[in-house]
Amino acid sequence: MDLSLSPEQESFRAAARQLLEAEAVPHRTRWDREEQVDLAIVPRLAELGFFGLTIPEEYGGVGGDYVTYALGMEELGRADSALRGIVSVSNCLVGKSILGFGTDEQKQRWLPGIAAGTTLGCFGLTEPGTGSDAGSLVTRARRDGDDWVISGQKLYITNGTWAQVALVFARTGGEGPRGVSAFLVPTDSPGFEAREIKGKLGLRGQATAELFLSDVRVPADALLGEEGQGFKIAMSSLDKGRISVAAGCVGIVQGCLEISVDYATSRTQFGRPIAGFQLVQDLIADISLDADAARLLVWRAADLVDRGEPFGTAASKAKLFASEAAVRAANNAIQVHGGSGYVDEYPAEKYLRDARVMTLYEGTSQIQKLLIGRAETGISAFV
């Protein structure tokens, strides 16, 4: 693996940081307090190519490789993780599922809008009774003539109230993963309702919703992939989604490092900057180490995708380490800031709140350990 970045990758990273420093960082505290990102930033992100990364130009994307995609997700995580979720769910979980499993008609219908940021997608997998046990979901789709009729409920759905298309997973057959299929459902369909969830610990500016589908009727060509292939589509999407989450966590760690160094070199106690105290340097050194280690794990996983090699276990390792590292880094950043780290005048406490959910969604830390353990031993510990 080549650890150096190309001039194009460096240029994209610099442009992404410049945009986010100007149009996201100054507003993130207000967005967090108001629990609402200003969606005017979406077309600006799209203009730079965030929503079109790794989507081929023939479908309106900008192409590019997964390492570049990871760089973009890192910059979003550093600026405001709520933005990373908006882009990642629409581009990666929904867009790349359509790219990988959709018909040409489905690709032509949905991908240009997703790449342009004019169409946002949401990923309807989790339900009130099924989180990690996604193969046991109960939302059901029944065939009625030339249509499918979908009924059920989804929970904790990012972009749920903003999306124009929902990738909904529903049971079309018997019990277990093999009975699950995937559908592309326009959110303006009769019987489709999204209710926003407020009062979250972190990612407060990002729309998180509960979806209700009451006899939502879609045509047969709304089926993504083959009937019974939904669980495979979901797991494939989550493998790549974990790289995005991990990259966003690298951004959190990097942000924690930068704000800690800035604060420690400017804050004076006992007649000198607190950066001169050994235990403060200990905290900063730990953040720096986590940033480098997490970034390399992410780049390795992204590089495997670009090479067309198996990447699932590498993605799990990157997601596990980076998400846990983000929590550690944010805790350390608060400690460096002392009392100032406990109020939202400084970004340390927001980094901690945003980081905490990263250990939960797109596969908890415990699920990642089971996936890694299965890869190492050849024995599954899943029930």
C-alpha positions in Angstrom: 0.0 0.0 0.0 1.3 3.4 -1.0 0.9 5.7 2.0 1.5 8.9 0.0 -1.4 10.9 -1.4 -1.6 12.0 -5.0 -1.7 15.7 -5.9 -5.4 15.3 -6.8 -6.1 13.8 -3.4 -4.2 16.5 -1.6 -6.0 19.1 -3.6 -9.4 17.7 -2.8 -8.6 17.5 0.9 -7.4 21.1 0.9 -10.5 22.3 -0.9 -12.8 20.4 1.4 -11.2 21.9 4.5 -11.3 25.4 3.1 -15.0 25.0 2.3 -15.9 23.5 5.7 -13.8 26.0 7.6 -15.8 28.8 5.9 -19.3 27.4 5.8 -19.6 24.7 8.5 -17.3 25.3 11.4 -18.6 28.8 12.2 -22.1 27.5 12.4 -21.8 24.1 14.0 -22.5 25.2 17.5 -25.7 27.0 16.5 -26.8 24.0 14.4 -26.2 21.8 17.4 -28.2 24.0 19.7 -31.0 24.4 17.2 -31.0 20.7 16.3 -31.0 21.7 12.6 -28.3 21.9 10.0 -28.9 24.6 7.5 -29.6 22.6 4.3 -28.3 25.5 2.2 -24.9 23.8 2.7 -25.9 20.7 0.8 -25.6 22.2 -2.7 -22.2 23.7 -1.6 -21.0 20.2 -0.6 -22.4 18.8 -3.8 -20.6 21.4 -5.9 -17.3 20.3 -4.5 -18.2 16.7 -5.3 -18.9 15.2 -1.9 -22.2 13.5 -3.0 -20.7 12.2 -6.2 -17.5 10.7 -4.9 -16.9 7.1 -6.4 -20.1 7.4 -8.4 -19.2 7.1 -12.1 -19.5 10.2 -14.3 -22.0 8.4 -16.6 -24.5 8.6 -13.7 -23.7 12.1 -12.7 -20.9 11.4 -10.2 -17.3 12.6 -10.1 -15.7 9.2 -9.9 -12.7 9.0 -7.8 -11.3 6.4 -5.4 -12.2 5.3 -1.9 -9.1 6.8 -0.4 -10.3 10.2 -1.7 -13.8 9.4 -0.3 -12.2 8.6 3.1 -10.4 12.0 3.0 -13.7 13.7 2.4 -15.4 11.9 5.2 -12.5 12.8 7.6 -12.8 16.5 6.8 -16.6 16.3 7.4 -16.0 14.5 10.7 -13.5 17.2 11.8 -15.9 20.0 10.9 -19.3 18.6 12.0 -20.1 14.9 12.1 -23.8 15.7 11.4 -22.7 16.7 7.9 -20.8 13.5 7.4 -23.9 11.5 8.2 -26.0 13.4 5.6 -23.4 12.7 2.9 -22.4 9.2 3.9 -26.0 7.8 4.1 -27.1 9.3 0.8 -23.9 8.7 -1.2 -22.6 5.5 0.3 -25.5 3.4 1.9 -28.1 4.4 -0.7 -26.2 5.5 -3.8 -23.6 2.7 -3.8 -26.3 0.1 -3.1 -28.1 1.3 -6.3 -24.8 1.4 -8.1 -23.9 -2.2 -7.0 -27.3 -3.9 -7.3 -29.6 -1.6 -9.4 -30.8 -1.9 -12.9 -29.7 0.6 -15.4 -33.1 2.2 -15.2 -32.8 2.6 -11.4 -29.3 4.0 -11.7 -30.4 6.5 -14.3 -33.4 7.5 -12.2 -31.8 8.0 -8.8 -28.0 8.4 -9.1 -27.7 11.7 -10.9 -29.9 13.4 -8.2 -27.9 11.7 -5.4 -24.6 12.8 -6.9 -25.9 16.4 -7.4 -27.2 16.6 -3.8 -30.7 17.4 -5.1 -31.9 13.9 -4.1 -31.1 12.7 -0.6 -31.5 9.1 0.4 -32.1 7.3 3.7 -31.4 3.7 4.7 -34.4 2.0 6.2 -33.0 -1.1 8.0 -33.2 -0.6 11.7 -36.6 -1.2 13.4 -37.9 -0.8 17.0 -37.3 -4.5 17.6 -34.3 -5.2 15.4 -31.0 -3.4 15.5 -27.9 -5.7 15.3 -30.3 -8.6 14.5 -31.2 -7.2 11.1 -32.2 -10.6 9.7 -35.2 -10.6 12.0 -36.8 -7.5 10.8 -40.6 -7.6 10.6 -41.5 -4.9 8.0 -43.3 -6.8 5.3 -43.8 -6.4 1.6 -46.5 -8.4 -0.2 -47.0 -8.8 -3.9 -50.3 -7.4 -5.3 -50.5 -7.8 -9.0 -47.7 -5.7 -10.6 -47.0 -3.9 -7.3 -45.5 -4.4 -4.0 -47.3 -3.2 -0.9 -45.1 -2.4 2.1 -46.1 -2.0 5.8 -43.9 -1.6 8.8 -41.9 0.8 10.9 -38.2 1.9 10.9 -36.3 3.7 13.6 -33.2 5.9 14.0 -33.1 6.7 10.2 -30.6 9.4 9.2 -32.0 11.8 6.6 -35.4 10.3 7.2 -37.3 13.6 7.1 -35.1 15.1 4.4 -34.8 12.2 1.9 -36.6 11.9 -1.4 -35.9 8.2 -1.6 -35.8 5.5 1.1 -34.0 2.2 0.7 -36.4 0.1 2.7 -35.7 -3.5 3.7 -38.8 -5.6 4.1 -39.7 -9.3 4.5 -41.0 -10.9 1.3 -40.4 -14.5 2.2 -39.9 -16.7 5.3 -38.1 -16.0 8.5 -34.4 -15.1 8.7 -32.1 -13.2 6.4 -33.0 -15.0 3.2 -36.6 -13.7 3.4 -35.5 -10.0 3.2 -35.7 -7.9 0.1 -34.8 -4.3 -0.7 -37.0 -1.6 -2.2 -36.5 2.0 -3.5 -39.4 3.9 -2.1 -40.1 7.5 -3.0 -40.8 9.3 0.3 -43.8 11.2 -1.2 -45.6 7.9 -1.7 -49.1 7.7 -0.1 -48.9 5.9 3.2 -45.2 6.9 3.9 -44.6 9.1 6.9 -41.4 10.3 8.6 -41.3 11.8 12.1 -38.2 13.5 13.3 -36.6 12.3 16.6 -35.4 15.1 18.8 -33.4 15.2 22.1 -30.4 13.2 20.9 -27.1 13.2 22.8 -25.1 14.0 19.7 -25.4 14.6 15.9 -28.1 17.0 16.9 -28.1 19.0 13.7 -28.7 15.8 11.6 -32.2 14.7 10.9 -32.9 11.4 12.5 -36.4 9.9 12.0 -38.9 7.2 12.6 -40.5 5.9 9.4 -44.1 4.6 9.2 -45.1 2.7 6.1 -48.8 1.9 5.9 -49.7 -0.1 2.7 -47.2 1.9 0.7 -47.6 0.8 -2.9 -44.6 0.7 -5.2 -44.2 -0.8 -8.7 -42.4 -4.1 -9.3 -39.4 -2.2 -10.6 -38.8 -0.7 -7.2 -37.3 -3.9 -6.1 -33.5 -3.4 -5.8 -31.6 -6.5 -6.7 -33.4 -9.9 -6.6 -36.1 -10.9 -4.3 -34.5 -12.3 -1.1 -31.3 -10.5 -1.7 -32.0 -7.6 0.7 -29.9 -8.9 3.6 -26.9 -9.3 1.3 -27.4 -5.7 0.0 -27.7 -4.4 3.5 -24.5 -6.1 4.7 -22.6 -5.1 1.6 -23.6 -1.5 2.1 -22.7 -1.5 5.8 -19.2 -2.9 5.0 -18.5 0.2 3.0 -20.4 2.4 5.3 -18.1 1.4 8.1 -15.2 2.9 6.2 -17.1 6.1 6.1 -17.9 6.1 9.8 -14.3 5.2 10.6 -13.0 8.1 8.4 -15.4 10.5 10.1 -14.1 9.3 13.4 -10.5 10.1 12.3 -11.8 13.6 11.6 -13.1 13.8 15.2 -9.7 12.6 16.6 -7.8 15.1 14.3 -10.2 17.9 15.4 -9.6 17.0 19.1 -5.8 17.1 18.5 -5.9 20.5 16.9 -8.2 22.2 19.5 -6.2 20.6 22.3 -2.9 21.9 21.0 -4.3 25.3 20.3 -5.8 25.6 23.8 -2.8 24.1 25.6 -0.3 26.5 23.9 -2.4 29.6 24.6 -3.8 28.8 28.1 -1.5 29.9 30.9 -1.4 28.5 34.4 1.3 28.9 37.1 3.1 31.4 34.9 3.4 29.3 31.7 1.4 27.6 29.0 -0.2 24.4 30.2 1.3 22.7 27.1 4.5 22.7 29.2 3.1 20.4 31.8 4.0 16.7 31.4 0.5 15.3 32.0 -1.1 17.6 29.5 1.5 16.5 26.9 0.6 12.9 27.9 -3.1 13.6 26.9 -2.1 15.2 23.7 0.4 12.4 22.8 -2.4 9.9 23.2 -4.7 11.8 20.9 -2.0 12.2 18.3 -1.2 8.4 18.4 -4.9 7.5 18.0 -5.2 9.9 15.0 -2.3 8.3 13.1 -3.3 4.7 13.9 -7.0 5.2 13.0 -6.1 7.0 9.8 -3.8 4.2 8.6 -6.5 1.6 9.3 -9.0 3.6 7.3 -6.6 4.1 4.4 -5.9 0.4 4.4 -9.5 -0.5 4.2 -10.2 2.1 1.5 -7.1 0.9 -0.5 -8.4 -2.6 -0.5 -11.7 -1.4 -2.0 -9.8 0.4 -4.7 -7.8 -2.7 -5.4 -10.9 -4.9 -5.7 -9.7 -7.1 -2.8 -11.8 -8.3 0.2 -12.1 -5.5 2.7 -14.9 -6.4 5.1 -12.6 -7.4 8.0 -10.4 -4.4 7.5 -13.4 -2.2 7.5 -14.5 -3.7 10.8 -11.1 -3.2 12.3 -11.0 0.5 11.1 -14.5 1.2 12.4 -13.9 -0.5 15.8 -10.6 1.2 16.5 -11.5 4.6 15.1 -14.9 4.9 16.8 -13.4 3.9 20.2 -10.4 6.2 19.6 -12.8 9.1 18.9 -14.4 8.7 22.3 -11.0 8.5 24.0 -9.7 11.6 22.1 -12.8 13.7 22.9 -12.5 12.7 26.6 -8.8 13.7 26.5 -9.6 17.0 24.8 -12.1 17.9 27.5 -9.5 17.1 30.1 -7.0 19.4 28.4 -9.6 22.2 28.3 -10.6 21.7 31.9 -13.8 23.5 32.8 -13.9 25.1 29.4 -14.2 21.7 27.8 -17.6 21.2 29.5 -19.4 24.0 27.8 -20.3 24.4 24.1 -18.4 27.6 23.7 -15.5 25.2 22.9 -16.0 22.2 20.5 -14.5 19.5 22.8 -17.8 18.5 24.4 -19.6 18.4 21.0 -16.9 16.1 19.7 -17.5 13.8 22.6 -21.3 13.7 22.1 -21.0 13.1 18.4 -18.3 10.4 18.9 -20.3 8.4 21.3 -22.9 7.2 18.7 -20.1 6.1 16.4 -19.5 3.0 18.6 -23.2 2.1 18.1 -24.4 2.5 14.5 -23.5 0.6 11.4 -22.5 -2.2 13.7 -21.7 -1.8 17.4 -18.1 -2.2 18.7 -19.2 -5.6 20.0 -20.5 -6.7 16.6 -17.2 -5.6 15.0 -15.3 -7.8 17.4 -17.5 -10.8 16.5 -16.9 -10.1 12.8 -13.1 -9.9 13.4 -13.2 -13.0 15.6 -15.0 -15.0 12.9 -12.5 -13.9 10.3 -9.6 -15.0 12.5 -11.0 -18.3 13.8 -13.4 -19.4 11.0 -16.0 -19.9 13.7 -19.1 -17.7 14.0 -20.1 -16.6 17.4 -23.4 -15.2 16.1 -26.5 -17.1 17.2 
